[in-house]
């Protein structure tokens, strides 16, 4: 993972499950990479320096219908991230023997980064940035869409203690074309989103785009072209491994 040292606070984003937004359950659509660019701009305005973003393909135990094997989803994410300077892939979640909840993945990444900082000597840190040292604050935030943020307040969807820790210790970056519902929930004094509103960064996507991994898989299954929806390298991988259909229109 490429480390870009900050001059203020630092953040690295985690997209649980789909690709940069939901749970990494399918092939990475091109606009998911663009989401990280929007996020970097928003975090800068909020006083953070963005270390990077990573895609964490969900474990096979998630058992979503039509889910490609975890290792193949990891490889597709790596291909999609090849052209990005700020997006990388973490395969730890996908390689575990059981399903991993978002909080555990966030905590693991934060622990790894703090361990790296503690083992890095002052000279090495100074060579990277005159502002970085072992006390640099790192925040691993959850990058998601408005639908996931709204689900945080729904009963029997998330463990309440996990929601408190995710919002309180990590924070959320929400990217969506329509944020009115999220804003309304955040204005409710009784809502957990209101309680942690300072740790929720809302980013309005100026581009009308409803592409998702689900839509890409549907297009493939119906024999339609997905060119320009995902990187060409990902299309080649899908074709070579006959994923989602016995044939694919390019």
C-alpha positions in Angstrom: 0.0 0.0 0.0 1.5 3.4 -1.0 1.7 5.7 2.0 1.3 9.4 1.4 2.2 11.2 4.6 -0.2 14.0 5.7 0.4 17.4 7.1 -2.7 17.3 9.3 -4.9 14.4 10.1 -4.8 11.3 7.9 -7.4 9.0 6.6 -7.6 5.8 4.6 -11.0 4.7 3.4 -12.4 1.2 3.5 -15.2 0.1 1.2 -16.7 -3.0 2.7 -18.2 -5.6 0.5 -19.0 -4.2 -3.0 -16.4 -2.0 -4.7 -15.8 1.4 -3.2 -19.3 1.9 -1.9 -21.1 -1.3 -1.0 -19.8 -4.8 -0.4 -17.3 -6.0 -3.0 -19.5 -8.7 -4.4 -19.0 -8.3 -8.1 -16.9 -6.8 -10.8 -15.6 -3.3 -10.1 -17.4 -0.7 -12.1 -15.2 2.2 -13.4 -17.1 4.9 -11.4 -16.1 3.3 -8.1 -12.5 4.4 -8.7 -13.8 7.9 -9.4 -15.6 7.9 -6.1 -12.3 7.9 -4.3 -11.3 11.0 -6.2 -14.4 12.7 -5.0 -13.7 11.5 -1.5 -10.2 12.8 -1.5 -11.4 16.3 -2.3 -14.1 16.2 0.4 -11.7 14.9 3.0 -9.2 17.7 2.2 -12.0 20.2 2.8 -12.8 18.5 6.1 -9.2 18.9 7.3 -7.8 15.4 6.4 -5.1 14.3 4.1 -6.0 11.1 2.3 -3.5 8.3 2.6 -5.4 6.2 0.1 -8.5 4.0 -0.3 -8.8 0.2 -0.5 -11.3 -2.3 -1.8 -11.9 -5.2 0.4 -13.8 -8.0 -1.4 -16.3 -9.7 0.8 -15.8 -13.3 2.0 -17.4 -16.2 0.2 -19.4 -16.9 3.3 -21.5 -13.8 2.5 -23.3 -16.2 0.2 -24.9 -13.7 -2.1 -26.5 -15.2 -5.2 -24.3 -14.9 -8.2 -21.2 -14.2 -6.2 -18.0 -15.0 -8.0 -15.3 -16.9 -6.0 -13.4 -14.5 -3.7 -10.0 -15.0 -5.3 -11.4 -14.0 -8.7 -13.1 -10.9 -7.2 -9.7 -10.0 -5.6 -8.0 -10.3 -9.0 -10.6 -8.2 -10.7 -10.3 -5.5 -8.1 -6.5 -5.5 -8.5 -6.9 -5.1 -12.3 -9.4 -2.2 -11.8 -7.0 -0.4 -9.4 -3.9 -0.7 -11.5 -4.4 2.8 -13.0 -5.1 4.5 -9.7 -2.6 6.3 -7.5 -4.8 6.2 -4.4 -6.8 2.9 -4.6 -5.5 -0.5 -3.7 -6.9 -3.9 -2.7 -6.8 -5.7 0.6 -7.4 -9.5 0.2 -7.4 -10.3 4.0 -11.2 -10.3 4.4 -11.7 -12.5 1.3 -9.1 -15.0 2.6 -10.6 -15.6 6.0 -12.4 -18.9 6.7 -15.6 -17.1 7.8 -17.6 -13.9 7.1 -16.0 -10.8 8.6 -18.1 -7.8 9.8 -17.1 -4.3 8.7 -16.0 -3.2 12.1 -13.5 -6.0 12.4 -12.0 -5.2 9.0 -11.7 -1.5 9.9 -10.0 -2.2 13.2 -7.6 -4.6 11.6 -6.4 -2.0 9.0 -6.0 0.6 11.7 -4.0 -1.7 13.8 -1.7 -2.6 10.9 -1.1 1.1 10.1 -0.4 2.0 13.7 2.1 -0.9 13.9 3.8 0.4 10.8 4.1 3.8 12.3 5.5 2.5 15.6 8.1 0.5 13.8 9.2 3.3 11.5 12.1 5.3 12.9 12.0 9.1 13.0 14.5 9.5 10.2 12.4 7.5 7.8 9.3 9.5 8.7 11.2 12.8 8.3 12.3 11.7 4.8 8.7 11.3 3.9 7.3 14.4 5.4 8.4 17.0 7.9 5.0 16.9 9.5 4.7 13.1 10.0 5.8 11.3 13.2 4.8 8.4 15.4 2.0 10.4 16.9 0.3 11.0 13.6 -3.5 10.3 13.9 -4.8 7.8 11.5 -8.5 7.3 10.9 -9.8 4.4 8.8 -13.2 5.5 7.5 -16.0 3.5 5.9 -16.8 4.6 2.3 -20.3 3.8 1.3 -23.5 5.0 -0.4 -26.5 6.7 1.2 -28.4 3.4 1.3 -25.8 1.9 3.7 -25.7 5.0 5.9 -29.5 4.8 6.2 -29.3 1.1 7.1 -27.3 2.0 10.2 -30.4 3.2 11.9 -32.7 0.3 10.9 -33.5 -2.3 13.5 -32.0 -5.8 13.2 -29.6 -4.9 10.4 -26.4 -3.8 12.3 -25.3 -4.6 15.8 -25.9 -1.4 17.7 -22.5 -1.5 19.5 -20.8 -1.9 16.1 -22.7 1.2 14.7 -21.5 3.2 17.7 -17.9 2.2 17.3 -17.9 2.6 13.5 -19.3 6.1 13.7 -17.4 7.1 16.9 -14.0 5.7 16.3 -13.8 5.5 12.5 -16.3 7.7 10.7 -18.1 7.4 7.4 -17.7 9.0 4.0 -21.1 8.9 2.2 -21.1 9.4 -1.6 -24.4 9.7 -3.3 -26.4 11.6 -5.9 -29.3 12.1 -3.4 -28.4 12.9 0.2 -31.6 14.4 1.4 -32.8 11.4 3.4 -29.4 11.0 5.1 -29.4 14.7 6.0 -32.9 14.4 7.4 -31.9 11.4 9.6 -28.8 13.3 10.8 -31.0 16.2 11.9 -33.0 14.0 14.2 -31.6 14.5 17.7 -32.7 10.9 18.6 -30.7 9.4 15.8 -27.2 7.8 16.2 -26.3 9.6 13.0 -27.0 12.9 14.7 -24.9 11.9 17.7 -21.9 11.3 15.5 -22.7 13.8 12.8 -19.2 15.3 13.1 -17.7 12.0 11.9 -20.0 11.7 8.8 -18.7 13.4 5.7 -21.4 13.8 2.9 -20.2 14.0 -0.7 -22.7 14.7 -3.4 -21.8 13.0 -6.6 -22.3 15.6 -9.4 -22.5 12.8 -12.1 -25.8 11.0 -12.7 -24.6 7.4 -12.7 -26.5 4.3 -11.5 -23.9 1.8 -12.5 -23.3 -0.9 -9.9 -21.8 -4.4 -9.8 -25.3 -5.8 -9.9 -26.1 -4.0 -13.2 -22.8 -5.0 -14.7 -23.5 -8.7 -13.9 -27.0 -8.3 -15.4 -25.6 -6.8 -18.6 -23.2 -9.7 -18.9 -25.8 -12.4 -18.3 -28.0 -10.8 -21.0 -25.2 -10.8 -23.5 -24.8 -7.0 -23.7 -21.6 -5.0 -23.8 -20.0 -3.8 -20.6 -17.2 -1.8 -22.4 -16.6 1.5 -20.7 -18.5 0.3 -17.6 -15.5 -1.5 -16.2 -11.8 -1.4 -17.2 -10.8 -3.4 -20.3 -8.5 -5.5 -18.2 -11.4 -6.6 -16.0 -13.5 -7.4 -19.2 -10.6 -9.6 -20.4 -10.5 -11.4 -17.0 -14.2 -12.0 -17.1 -14.0 -13.4 -20.6 -11.0 -15.6 -19.9 -12.7 -17.1 -16.8 -16.3 -17.2 -18.2 -17.6 -15.4 -15.2 -21.3 -14.6 -14.8 -22.2 -16.1 -18.2 -20.8 -18.6 -20.8 -20.3 -15.8 -23.2 -19.9 -12.0 -22.9 -20.5 -9.1 -25.3 -17.6 -6.7 -25.4 
